[in-house]
Amino acid sequence: MSFFRHAAGALAAALCLAILSPALAATAASTAPLLAFSARIAGDDARTRLIIDFDRKPDFKVHYVANPYRVLIDLPETDFGIKPDELEARGIFSDIRYGTMAEGRSRIVLTASRPVGVVLAEVQEEQGAASYRLVIDTAIVTGEVFQGQMEKQSWQQASALAVDKPSVILPGGKADGPFVIAVDAGHGGIDNGARGANTKTEEKNVTLAFARQLAEALNALPDTRAILTRDKDEFLSLSQRVQLARSEGANLLISIHADTLKQKDIRGATVYTISDKASDSLAASLAERENLSDQIAGMAFVDEPAEVADILLDLTRRETQAFSINLAESVVGKFKDEVLLINNPHRHAGFRVLTAPDVPSILLELGFLSNKEDEQLLVDPAWQKKVAGLIAKAVEEYRTAVAANGG
């Protein structure tokens, strides 16, 4: 009985203190731990958004750690009233942990299998300041970008709160620095792509060999840097390819392919740009097959909730699409009389690898592995070098034209 009298007395004292001294009550509340009372996570293997709701405005810091790749979100002392399934790892992240680090400090650890960066980190005030929402948008980046993030940090493991603000990676072409072209070797890893009718060469090997030749030709241009979305036999999802180009601030993306057709007499190169409506049945069929790449590797395309739709890529903006068309026409022009082209060589369809909203992109079918003559050329290093040089000239012509028009 004395226990209940003591508890009732303590409660009454606390109520009196709140009534008689609001300032003291507010001070007591501010020194109490933050409360994270709900959370949600959504995204895919290229971009993932984390949202956590707090009872008060949280101060936070973002850090990066390698081996394995991790994003650390440091917070003041926080009580995590979050259901385990609300922060179950998905998207980019293979593991998510949270809890107390030391007295007065808590941490959220996001572990990824690939290099990752934070593209947005902000606190949003809910209506009436009843609660606050911490929004963390993340995306995969290249190893070079991740290393750059690490080197910019002024903290060490023993000093947890040394960074003033989270690192922000801005997508799209950069105003300064070299002209960046992302060269995307189609397929890879478990996704072999097409196979040569005679040599049985797999498309993933043809595209990687050509991508290396093209990167070399592009890097020979002044003030130009070519990056490979993949430089080995590995699987990348379509969205990962797009995001890797964006994380490097690419000015262009060129995706390389060499498909097969049932009609073995059809041969020649084709340049594709994106459109929500295919230019013809052949373009529609090729886009449908190329877009199955993720499913071949056992991945399903999942529509995301509306709350995270703004971080997922949509159809290319009109301005970017116009630049893509200009690049495609430049490539076709350089190929003319030098490389055999298919009839109506510039076509369009809904290729998912071309969906970067701020990176002009083309998909280049070098030829068809189903055709004996094309196949012989596609595996010939001398032919690859010649065609790579022509594409480099087309890129240089495109860049000059864009600069002249103030683009």
Residue pairs with C-beta under 8 A, 6 or more apart in sequence:
17 24
17 25
18 25
29 56
30 56
33 76
33 77
33 78
33 79
34 54
34 55
34 56
34 58
34 75
34 76
34 77
34 78
34 79
34 106
35 54
35 55
35 56
35 78
35 79
35 81
36 52
36 53
36 54
36 78
36 79
36 80
36 81
36 82
36 98
37 53
37 54
37 55
37 81
37 82
37 131
38 52
38 53
38 81
38 82
38 86
39 50
39 51
39 52
39 53
39 82
39 86
39 87
40 50
40 51
40 86
40 307
41 48
41 49
41 50
41 51
41 86
41 87
41 88
41 89
41 90
41 91
41 93
41 96
42 48
42 49
42 90
42 91
42 304
42 305
42 307
42 308
43 49
43 90
43 91
43 92
43 138
43 304
43 308
43 311
43 312
44 91
44 237
44 239
44 302
44 304
44 312
45 91
45 92
45 140
45 237
45 239
45 240
45 299
46 92
46 139
46 140
46 237
46 239
46 240
46 242
46 243
47 91
47 92
47 119
47 137
47 138
47 139
47 140
47 239
47 243
47 311
47 312
48 90
48 91
48 92
48 93
48 137
48 138
48 139
49 135
49 136
49 137
49 138
49 307
49 308
49 311
50 87
50 110
50 134
50 135
50 136
50 137
50 138
51 133
51 134
51 135
51 136
51 307
52 82
52 108
52 133
52 134
53 126
53 131
53 132
53 133
53 134
54 78
54 131
54 132
54 133
54 134
55 131
55 132
56 132
57 123
57 125
57 132
58 75
58 76
58 78
58 123
58 132
58 134
59 75
59 76
60 73
60 74
60 75
60 121
60 123
60 134
61 73
61 74
61 160
61 161
61 162
61 163
61 166
62 71
62 72
62 73
62 74
62 118
62 121
62 136
62 163
62 165
62 166
62 167
63 71
63 72
63 74
63 153
63 155
63 160
63 163
64 70
64 71
64 72
64 117
64 146
64 149
64 150
64 153
64 167
65 72
65 150
65 157
66 146
66 150
68 111
68 112
68 113
69 111
69 112
69 113
69 114
69 115
69 116
69 146
70 109
70 110
70 111
70 112
71 109
71 110
71 112
71 116
71 118
71 136
71 138
72 107
72 108
72 109
72 110
73 107
73 108
73 109
73 110
73 134
73 136
74 101
74 105
74 106
74 107
74 160
74 161
75 105
75 106
75 107
75 108
76 104
76 105
76 106
77 100
77 103
77 104
77 105
77 106
78 106
80 98
80 99
80 106
82 98
87 96
87 98
88 96
89 95
89 96
89 111
92 110
92 112
92 114
92 116
92 138
92 139
92 140
93 110
93 111
93 112
93 138
94 111
94 112
94 113
95 109
95 110
95 111
96 108
96 109
96 110
96 111
97 108
97 109
97 111
98 106
98 107
98 108
98 109
99 106
99 107
100 106
101 107
101 160
102 160
105 160
105 161
107 160
110 116
110 138
112 138
112 140
114 140
114 240
115 140
115 141
115 142
115 143
115 145
115 146
116 138
116 139
116 140
116 141
116 146
117 138
117 139
117 140
117 141
117 145
117 146
117 149
117 167
117 169
117 247
118 136
118 137
118 138
118 166
118 167
118 168
118 169
119 137
119 138
119 139
119 168
119 169
119 170
119 171
119 311
120 135
120 136
120 137
120 168
120 311
121 134
121 135
121 136
121 137
121 166
121 168
122 134
122 135
123 132
123 133
123 134
123 135
124 132
124 133
124 135
125 132
125 133
126 132
126 133
137 311
139 169
139 243
139 246
139 247
139 311
140 240
140 243
140 244
140 247
141 149
141 169
141 243
141 244
141 247
141 248
142 227
142 244
142 247
142 248
144 248
145 169
145 247
145 248
149 167
152 167
153 162
153 163
154 162
154 163
155 161
155 162
155 163
156 162
169 247
170 249
171 246
171 247
171 249
171 356
171 358
171 359
172 246
172 249
172 358
172 359
173 179
173 180
173 249
173 250
173 251
173 358
173 359
174 180
174 249
177 249
178 223
178 224
178 225
179 221
179 223
179 224
179 225
179 251
179 399
180 224
180 225
180 226
180 227
180 248
180 249
180 250
180 251
180 252
181 218
181 224
181 225
181 226
181 227
181 250
181 251
181 252
181 253
181 254
181 395
182 226
182 227
182 228
182 229
182 244
182 245
182 248
182 250
182 252
182 253
182 254
182 359
183 211
183 214
183 215
183 218
183 226
183 227
183 228
183 229
183 254
183 256
184 211
184 228
184 229
184 230
184 241
184 245
184 253
184 254
184 255
184 256
184 353
185 204
185 207
185 208
185 210
185 211
185 228
185 229
185 230
185 256
186 193
186 203
186 204
186 207
186 255
186 256
186 257
186 258
186 290
186 293
186 353
187 193
187 202
187 203
187 204
187 207
187 257
187 293
188 204
188 207
188 208
188 230
188 232
188 233
188 234
188 235
188 236
189 204
189 233
189 234
189 235
189 236
189 297
190 235
190 296
190 297
190 298
191 204
191 235
191 293
191 296
191 297
192 202
192 203
192 204
193 202
193 203
193 204
193 207
193 257
193 258
193 259
194 202
194 203
194 258
194 259
194 260
194 369
194 370
195 201
195 202
195 203
195 260
195 369
196 202
196 369
196 375
196 378
196 379
197 260
197 264
197 369
197 370
197 371
197 372
197 375
198 372
198 375
199 375
199 379
201 369
201 375
201 378
201 379
203 257
203 258
203 259
203 369
204 233
205 233
206 258
206 366
206 369
206 378
206 379
207 256
207 257
207 258
208 230
208 231
208 232
208 233
209 381
209 384
210 256
210 258
210 366
210 378
210 384
210 387
210 388
211 228
211 256
212 228
212 231
213 381
213 384
213 385
213 388
214 226
214 254
214 256
214 388
214 391
214 392
215 226
215 227
215 228
216 226
216 388
217 385
217 388
217 389
217 391
217 392
218 224
218 225
218 226
218 391
218 392
218 395
219 225
219 226
220 392
221 392
221 395
221 396
224 395
227 244
227 245
227 248
227 250
229 236
229 240
229 241
229 244
229 245
230 236
230 241
235 297
236 244
237 293
237 294
237 297
237 299
238 291
238 293
238 294
238 352
238 353
239 313
239 352
241 255
241 353
242 253
242 313
242 352
242 353
242 355
242 356
242 359
245 253
245 356
245 359
245 361
246 356
246 358
246 359
250 356
250 359
251 359
251 360
251 399
252 327
252 359
252 360
252 361
252 362
252 395
252 398
253 353
253 354
253 356
253 359
253 360
253 361
253 362
254 361
254 362
254 364
254 391
255 351
255 353
255 354
255 361
255 362
255 363
255 364
256 364
256 366
257 290
257 363
257 364
257 365
257 366
258 365
258 366
258 367
258 368
258 369
258 374
258 378
259 286
259 289
259 290
259 365
259 368
259 369
259 370
260 368
260 369
260 370
261 282
261 368
261 370
261 371
262 370
263 370
264 370
264 371
264 372
265 371
266 342
266 368
266 370
266 371
267 340
267 342
267 367
267 368
267 371
267 373
267 374
268 340
268 341
268 342
268 343
268 345
268 367
268 368
268 374
269 335
269 339
269 340
269 341
269 342
269 345
269 364
269 365
269 366
269 367
269 387
270 341
270 342
270 345
270 346
270 347
270 364
270 365
271 328
271 331
271 332
271 345
271 346
271 347
271 362
271 363
271 364
271 365
272 283
272 286
272 287
272 328
272 346
272 347
272 348
272 349
272 351
272 354
272 362
272 363
272 364
272 365
273 321
273 324
273 325
273 328
273 346
273 348
273 354
273 361
273 362
273 363
274 315
274 316
274 321
274 324
274 348
274 349
274 350
274 351
274 354
274 355
274 361
275 321
275 348
275 349
275 350
276 315
276 350
277 350
278 284
278 287
278 347
278 348
278 349
278 350
279 344
279 347
279 348
279 349
280 344
280 347
282 347
283 347
283 348
283 349
284 349
286 349
286 365
287 349
287 350
287 351
290 351
290 352
290 353
290 363
291 350
291 351
291 352
294 300
294 301
295 301
304 312
313 355
313 356
313 357
314 355
314 357
315 350
315 355
316 324
316 354
316 355
316 356
316 357
316 361
317 357
317 358
320 356
320 357
320 358
320 359
320 360
320 361
321 360
323 360
323 402
323 407
324 354
324 360
324 361
324 362
325 346
326 360
326 398
326 401
326 402
327 360
327 362
327 394
327 395
327 398
328 346
328 362
329 346
330 394
330 395
330 397
330 398
330 401
331 362
331 364
331 390
331 391
331 394
332 341
332 345
332 346
333 394
333 397
334 390
334 391
334 393
334 394
334 397
335 341
335 345
335 387
335 390
338 386
338 390
339 386
339 387
339 390
340 367
342 365
351 363
353 361
353 363
354 361
354 362
354 363
355 361
364 391
366 378
366 387
367 374
367 375
367 377
367 378
368 374
368 375
369 375
369 378
377 383
378 384
